[in-house]
């Protein structure tokens, strides 16, 4: 059968279906509240239906058509959502785990789980779906598990209760789905409207205008634009695909090998999830799990995020100087600044969003009000003014981007429900506390590695939620504050996006750069080293999380900043001149000592840093790589 005949859903129909979902969410925001047993099932299965229409099955053709199987799965998703709506009254009146499960509930429950597993596979790969299947097997086979991991096992009826029937909702419709439906959707909408009105162009042009003329200007522009765009996107892969399509080709043209250009963009985009005020779904979930105001999460994340980007910026500067690169003299042309000035008023909605967050408004209210502000402020200039077509496309973009959060969130909710049922979180806490009785560092290293492994190939929100349930309680049991424990696992869940062998942001950037994915991932890992050290630092001294006196905060900020300077030399092999092997080791020691917020370690680290700086003047060495070393081999090697 031809592709034309298999394309059963015209693009206009799919677009209308997507916009209809966005309109429904707007209606909820303005005329709600809507009961959780209505909003969350509709949210999940509208997203699932849209997923099957946008991401056709196993076909690997460049432009896969929508087939019968995709339409059938979309219709089944709609049917499950309709069934949940039809049973709403019964579900809110029944007593969970006491009243009987109807025969239709079994059928719908199994269908619901299978649909979200397949939807998640199409959206983010097979990793999360396999983890969910593993936990389902573990739940049913509990009585056969060895030792501490044994439990009573779950019955089929109890499993269906957990997944779709419980009230308050658990499983597929649990807290993480609530965060997606009630908060994240509206922040994605804010980002889509701001970008459509010209906000993305504003950030990119501004970043290029202020950094483009410096050495390695395009790479520095990538860092600045990704940090700015990250405040409204909160998605590492999305950030790469939006800003990277502009910055990566520019970096390659100015002399960066493709895998280095891709790595810089991947790391910069990953850091967007750490950058306040909008840090993505995982940060919203963190606030919900801790029961803390979101503004507290924003404040705690500020200094580590600054250190992350300062380290990356210095590393890129050293790399550019080592390669003898020049800037782009046209970067700050009058035309660019004219375009910036014409769009500058678009920062007003972002400022309004920050105001609303710190005023204590609910995050759903913040997102929808900020979106309205974008629509109004865009009218101030013909360049940014949004018409009906722009509104439609912004709503369509919102829905298409939201499915990547909504469907995996349901799968992660299912996993968390099973973890709670089996008591696995408490068992792991007991084991970790026993293993690390003699050393907190051992516990932190174990948790960091576990976070990186569990985050492989998963969206950050799902990865964070699982490690927060499994690992954060153990850290709290060991005496770490709730904020520091959750921020620790949050960081390492995010860093899985650039950590080989599976780093989704590095893969996306490598694809844009047409570079070797493994080389891109390893380079990204190297460039993000400071982010692997900072979490250990703020666990040792919470002044890095703005939890301390102003004197303590200033001290740890300066010492950690000096540490990032040394770490940049370790990462690039260059400081004032090409570093000798022993200088690189000394700088690494100095960096760790300075970033570790203790007075004695800071003093020793500072002495070593000054010593290496002096050696750079005394010992001869080439000031930069030869020009031919900069450009040769990048294209052929990267494409392999």
TAVENGI-V806339 format. One record per residue. N is the residue number from 1. RES is the residue in three letters. NEAR is the number of other C-alpha atoms within 12 Angstrom. Layout:
((N,RES,NEAR) (N,RES,NEAR))
//
This chain:
((1,UNK,9) (2,UNK,11) (3,UNK,17) (4,UNK,14) (5,UNK,13) (6,UNK,19) (7,UNK,24) (8,UNK,23) (9,UNK,28) (10,UNK,19) (11,UNK,17) (12,UNK,15) (13,UNK,18) (14,UNK,30) (15,UNK,25) (16,UNK,23) (17,UNK,31) (18,UNK,36) (19,UNK,31) (20,UNK,24) (21,UNK,36) (22,UNK,40) (23,UNK,26) (24,UNK,26) (25,UNK,40) (26,UNK,33) (27,UNK,17) (28,UNK,28) (29,UNK,28) (30,UNK,19) (31,UNK,12) (32,UNK,17) (33,UNK,17) (34,UNK,24) (35,UNK,23) (36,UNK,34) (37,UNK,37) (38,UNK,36) (39,UNK,35) (40,UNK,40) (41,UNK,46) (42,UNK,42) (43,UNK,50) (44,UNK,55) (45,UNK,46) (46,UNK,44) (47,UNK,51) (48,UNK,54) (49,UNK,43) (50,UNK,50) (51,UNK,44) (52,UNK,43) (53,UNK,41) (54,UNK,37) (55,UNK,37) (56,UNK,34) (57,UNK,28) (58,UNK,20) (59,UNK,17) (60,UNK,11) (61,UNK,12) (62,UNK,10) (63,UNK,13) (64,UNK,22) (65,UNK,30) (66,UNK,34) (67,UNK,28) (68,UNK,21) (69,UNK,23) (70,UNK,33) (71,UNK,29) (72,UNK,23) (73,UNK,35) (74,UNK,38) (75,UNK,25) (76,UNK,29) (77,UNK,40) (78,UNK,31) (79,UNK,26) (80,UNK,36) (81,UNK,34) (82,UNK,24) (83,UNK,29) (84,UNK,34) (85,UNK,27) (86,UNK,18) (87,UNK,23) (88,UNK,27) (89,UNK,16) (90,UNK,22) (91,UNK,30) (92,UNK,22) (93,UNK,16) (94,UNK,20) (95,UNK,16) (96,UNK,25) (97,UNK,23) (98,UNK,14) (99,UNK,17) (100,UNK,19) (101,UNK,28) (102,UNK,18) (103,UNK,13) (104,UNK,18) (105,UNK,30) (106,UNK,25) (107,UNK,21) (108,UNK,29) (109,UNK,37) (110,UNK,27) (111,UNK,31) (112,UNK,42) (113,UNK,40) (114,UNK,31) (115,UNK,40) (116,UNK,52) (117,UNK,41) (118,UNK,37) (119,UNK,45) (120,UNK,41) (121,UNK,33) (122,UNK,31) (123,UNK,38) (124,UNK,38) (125,UNK,25) (126,UNK,23) (127,UNK,30) (128,UNK,40) (129,UNK,36) (130,UNK,25) (131,UNK,33) (132,UNK,39) (133,UNK,25) (134,UNK,19) (135,UNK,32) (136,UNK,36) (137,UNK,24) (138,UNK,28) (139,UNK,35) (140,UNK,25) (141,UNK,21) (142,UNK,27) (143,UNK,19) (144,UNK,16) (145,UNK,18) (146,UNK,11) (147,UNK,11) (148,UNK,20) (149,UNK,24) (150,UNK,20) (151,UNK,24) (152,UNK,18) (153,UNK,26) (154,UNK,29) (155,UNK,21) (156,UNK,23) (157,UNK,28) (158,UNK,29) (159,UNK,35) (160,UNK,36) (161,UNK,38) (162,UNK,39) (163,UNK,42) (164,UNK,47) (165,UNK,46) (166,UNK,35) (167,UNK,29) (168,UNK,27) (169,UNK,33) (170,UNK,38) (171,UNK,42) (172,UNK,51) (173,UNK,49) (174,UNK,40) (175,UNK,39) (176,UNK,46) (177,UNK,47) (178,UNK,40) (179,UNK,41) (180,UNK,48) (181,UNK,51) (182,UNK,40) (183,UNK,40) (184,UNK,46) (185,UNK,49) (186,UNK,46) (187,UNK,47) (188,UNK,49) (189,UNK,45) (190,UNK,50) (191,UNK,49) (192,UNK,42) (193,UNK,45) (194,UNK,49) (195,UNK,44) (196,UNK,35) (197,UNK,40) (198,UNK,37) (199,UNK,41) (200,UNK,36) (201,UNK,33) (202,UNK,34) (203,UNK,38) (204,UNK,41) (205,UNK,39) (206,UNK,37) (207,UNK,35) (208,UNK,39) (209,UNK,35) (210,UNK,30) (211,UNK,31) (212,UNK,35) (213,UNK,24) (214,UNK,30) (215,UNK,32) (216,UNK,43) (217,UNK,42) (218,UNK,49) (219,UNK,55) (220,UNK,45) (221,UNK,46) (222,UNK,53) (223,UNK,53) (224,UNK,42) (225,UNK,44) (226,UNK,53) (227,UNK,45) (228,UNK,41) (229,UNK,53) (230,UNK,45) (231,UNK,44) (232,UNK,47) (233,UNK,48) (234,UNK,45) (235,UNK,48) (236,UNK,48) (237,UNK,44) (238,UNK,39) (239,UNK,44) (240,UNK,46) (241,UNK,31) (242,UNK,32) (243,UNK,47) (244,UNK,46) (245,UNK,29) (246,UNK,32) (247,UNK,44) (248,UNK,44) (249,UNK,31) (250,UNK,32) (251,UNK,42) (252,UNK,36) (253,UNK,26) (254,UNK,32) (255,UNK,37) (256,UNK,43) (257,UNK,39) (258,UNK,46) (259,UNK,43) (260,UNK,47) (261,UNK,55) (262,UNK,53) (263,UNK,56) (264,UNK,55) (265,UNK,63) (266,UNK,61) (267,UNK,60) (268,UNK,58) (269,UNK,53) (270,UNK,57) (271,UNK,59) (272,UNK,49) (273,UNK,51) (274,UNK,51) (275,UNK,42) (276,UNK,38) (277,UNK,41) (278,UNK,46) (279,UNK,46) (280,UNK,50) (281,UNK,50) (282,UNK,45) (283,UNK,52) (284,UNK,46) (285,UNK,44) (286,UNK,46) (287,UNK,34) (288,UNK,30) (289,UNK,32) (290,UNK,26) (291,UNK,17) (292,UNK,22) (293,UNK,25) (294,UNK,38) (295,UNK,32) (296,UNK,30) (297,UNK,41) (298,UNK,33) (299,UNK,31) (300,UNK,41) (301,UNK,41) (302,UNK,33) (303,UNK,34) (304,UNK,45) (305,UNK,40) (306,UNK,33) (307,UNK,41) (308,UNK,44) (309,UNK,43) (310,UNK,34) (311,UNK,44) (312,UNK,48) (313,UNK,44) (314,UNK,37) (315,UNK,41) (316,UNK,50) (317,UNK,37) (318,UNK,38) (319,UNK,41) (320,UNK,39) (321,UNK,34) (322,UNK,33) (323,UNK,32) (324,UNK,29) (325,UNK,34) (326,UNK,28) (327,UNK,30) (328,UNK,27) (329,UNK,19) (330,UNK,20) (331,UNK,29) (332,UNK,25) (333,UNK,19) (334,UNK,14) (335,UNK,15) (336,UNK,24) (337,UNK,24) (338,UNK,17) (339,UNK,26) (340,UNK,30) (341,UNK,24) (342,UNK,27) (343,UNK,35) (344,UNK,29) (345,UNK,30) (346,UNK,40) (347,UNK,32) (348,UNK,24) (349,UNK,33) (350,UNK,37) (351,UNK,22) (352,UNK,27) (353,UNK,39) (354,UNK,28) (355,UNK,20) (356,UNK,26) (357,UNK,31) (358,UNK,22) (359,UNK,17) (360,UNK,18) (361,UNK,22) (362,UNK,28) (363,UNK,42) (364,UNK,36) (365,UNK,30) (366,UNK,38) (367,UNK,43) (368,UNK,37) (369,UNK,31) (370,UNK,38) (371,UNK,40) (372,UNK,32) (373,UNK,30) (374,UNK,39) (375,UNK,36) (376,UNK,23) (377,UNK,30) (378,UNK,33) (379,UNK,21) (380,UNK,20) (381,UNK,20) (382,UNK,15) (383,UNK,25) (384,UNK,32) (385,UNK,28) (386,UNK,27) (387,UNK,19) (388,UNK,12) (389,UNK,15) (390,UNK,22) (391,UNK,29) (392,UNK,27) (393,UNK,28) (394,UNK,35) (395,UNK,38) (396,UNK,34) (397,UNK,33) (398,UNK,40) (399,UNK,48) (400,UNK,39) (401,UNK,38) (402,UNK,48) (403,UNK,43) (404,UNK,42) (405,UNK,49) (406,UNK,51) (407,UNK,54) (408,UNK,50) (409,UNK,54) (410,UNK,52) (411,UNK,54) (412,UNK,53) (413,UNK,47) (414,UNK,47) (415,UNK,47) (416,UNK,41) (417,UNK,40) (418,UNK,41) (419,UNK,39) (420,UNK,25) (421,UNK,31) (422,UNK,32) (423,UNK,27) (424,UNK,32) (425,UNK,30) (426,UNK,24) (427,UNK,25) (428,UNK,31) (429,UNK,30) (430,UNK,25) (431,UNK,26) (432,UNK,32) (433,UNK,29) (434,UNK,19) (435,UNK,21) (436,UNK,22) (437,UNK,20) (438,UNK,12) (439,UNK,16) (440,UNK,25) (441,UNK,23) (442,UNK,20) (443,UNK,36) (444,UNK,37) (445,UNK,25) (446,UNK,28) (447,UNK,40) (448,UNK,37) (449,UNK,25) (450,UNK,29) (451,UNK,40) (452,UNK,36) (453,UNK,32) (454,UNK,39) (455,UNK,42) (456,UNK,37) (457,UNK,41) (458,UNK,45) (459,UNK,49) (460,UNK,53) (461,UNK,51) (462,UNK,51) (463,UNK,48) (464,UNK,50) (465,UNK,51) (466,UNK,47) (467,UNK,46) (468,UNK,48) (469,UNK,38) (470,UNK,37) (471,UNK,45) (472,UNK,44) (473,UNK,36) (474,UNK,37) (475,UNK,44) (476,UNK,30) (477,UNK,24) (478,UNK,30) (479,UNK,19) (480,UNK,26) (481,UNK,24) (482,UNK,31) (483,UNK,40) (484,UNK,40) (485,UNK,41) (486,UNK,46) (487,UNK,51) (488,UNK,49) (489,UNK,49) (490,UNK,49) (491,UNK,50) (492,UNK,50) (493,UNK,48) (494,UNK,54) (495,UNK,56) (496,UNK,46) (497,UNK,50) (498,UNK,54) (499,UNK,42) (500,UNK,28) (501,UNK,24) (502,UNK,31) (503,UNK,42) (504,UNK,43) (505,UNK,49) (506,UNK,55) (507,UNK,40) (508,UNK,42) (509,UNK,50) (510,UNK,43) (511,UNK,34) (512,UNK,36) (513,UNK,40) (514,UNK,33) (515,UNK,35) (516,UNK,31) (517,UNK,37) (518,UNK,33) (519,UNK,35) (520,UNK,44) (521,UNK,40) (522,UNK,31) (523,UNK,37) (524,UNK,47) (525,UNK,37) (526,UNK,34) (527,UNK,47) (528,UNK,48) (529,UNK,37) (530,UNK,48) (531,UNK,47) (532,UNK,38) (533,UNK,35) (534,UNK,46) (535,UNK,45) (536,UNK,37) (537,UNK,38) (538,UNK,41) (539,UNK,38) (540,UNK,27) (541,UNK,29) (542,UNK,35) (543,UNK,35) (544,UNK,43) (545,UNK,42) (546,UNK,28) (547,UNK,27) (548,UNK,17) (549,UNK,15) (550,UNK,14) (551,UNK,14) (552,UNK,22) (553,UNK,26) (554,UNK,20) (555,UNK,27) (556,UNK,38) (557,UNK,36) (558,UNK,26) (559,UNK,37) (560,UNK,47) (561,UNK,40) (562,UNK,37) (563,UNK,47) (564,UNK,45) (565,UNK,43) (566,UNK,48) (567,UNK,49) (568,UNK,41) (569,UNK,47) (570,UNK,39) (571,UNK,36) (572,UNK,41) (573,UNK,36) (574,UNK,38) (575,UNK,38) (576,UNK,32) (577,UNK,31) (578,UNK,32) (579,UNK,35) (580,UNK,24) (581,UNK,16) (582,UNK,17) (583,UNK,31) (584,UNK,30) (585,UNK,22) (586,UNK,31) (587,UNK,42) (588,UNK,35) (589,UNK,29) (590,UNK,38) (591,UNK,43) (592,UNK,41) (593,UNK,36) (594,UNK,39) (595,UNK,50) (596,UNK,40) (597,UNK,39) (598,UNK,27) (599,UNK,20) (600,UNK,15) (601,UNK,24) (602,UNK,30) (603,UNK,24) (604,UNK,26) (605,UNK,34) (606,UNK,33) (607,UNK,24) (608,UNK,30) (609,UNK,36) (610,UNK,23) (611,UNK,20) (612,UNK,35) (613,UNK,26) (614,UNK,17) (615,UNK,24) (616,UNK,26) (617,UNK,18) (618,UNK,12) (619,UNK,18) (620,UNK,14) (621,UNK,18) (622,UNK,21) (623,UNK,24) (624,UNK,25) (625,UNK,25) (626,UNK,16) (627,UNK,19) (628,UNK,14) (629,UNK,17) (630,UNK,26) (631,UNK,23) (632,UNK,19) (633,UNK,18) (634,UNK,28) (635,UNK,24) (636,UNK,15) (637,UNK,20) (638,UNK,28) (639,UNK,21) (640,UNK,18))
//
